[in-house]
Amino acid sequence: MGTEKPVGVVLLQLGGPDSLSTVEPFLYNLFCDPDIIDLPLAFLFRRALARIIARRRAPRVRQFYARIGGRSPILKLTLRQASALERALRPALDARVVIAMRYWHPMTDAAIDSLVAAGVEKVVLLPLYPQYSRTTTGSSVREWERALRRRGLRHFLVRTVTEYCEHPLYVAALVRNIGIALRRVPPADRTAVHLVFSAHGTPVSLVRRGDPYQAQIVKTYNAVVREGKFDLPHHLCYQSKVGPQRWLEPSLDATIDRLAREHVSHLIVIPVAFVSDHSETLWEINIETRQEAQRLGIRYFDMSPALHTAPQYIAALRDLVMQKATP
């Protein structure tokens, strides 16, 4: 198989509530993260502040999840990705692919339990965030390190994939899925389509402190447009703003409003930084933004499929693991 003992592959992902009753504790875990609430002396009040924010936001967020099935689908979808990746790695690599969600179960400690039970010594941390941010990949890696310290575990040989924003197979997977969405447009209308690439936003202050996320989003966007050769107008924007800070612009809402005022009639939104469907795609784009676009007079609105287990995406993940796990 290439190694005497199995190699552990840990898929790092955000996680999501598995019922309406777990929305508030999920939010509490999210806002307890020091990489999310990063203020001077925040360690003195972070838990209390997280409790207040979670309690206030939970009723509205529960409404979102109620509209998309009463839970986040992200665990089910990530389990499918884990199974697909494990199959793709055989027979070249005997791998145990496990999941470490950051804010809801199964969390990092459960992933470590599975790896210890399997006798794993070599581990590849593989984020399901193609672009690096300290608030996503960085936070998950720091939680992994904290969990190891809590247990006094030092025997793992760990290799970390930090980003793959321009990996050719990841880019090819995005191009493929945009093509699927374009083929749903009536042929006579395809030249009217505008492609709207929407990435999760971050505070501008984070970018100013050197976080590479925005620059890597731009790299992905440029690579997809270049490789796709769509010959259609295209736009990059950001979504999911939380709190009073200034976030990356233009926003998805502002972009849709501008295009409507310019009499654009056909839109396809591409969730460029998301590899699985969850509330930001199923609710924020496919319901909330769709309704707003229709209200503004846009006649055709669609969202390209998430990557999920698209063959090129799984092949990209396999390549990343093999680069880290083999000499």
Protein Blocks (a to p, Z undefined) as FASTA:
>chain_A
ZZabdcddddddebjafbfklmmmmmmmmmmpmklmccehklmmmmmmmmmmmmmmmmmm
mmmmmmnnopafklmmmmmmmmmmmmmmpmkbccddddddfkbccdfklmmmmmmmnopa
bdcdddfbfbacfklmmmmmmmmmmmmmmnopakbccdddfbffkgfklmmmmmmmmmmm
mmmpcfklmmmpccddddddddfklmmnopaklmmmmmmmmmmmmmnonopacddddehi
ecjbdcddddfklmmmmmmmnopabdcdddfkbcbdcfklmmmmmmmmmmmmmmnopabd
cddddfklafklmmmmmmmmmmmmpZZ
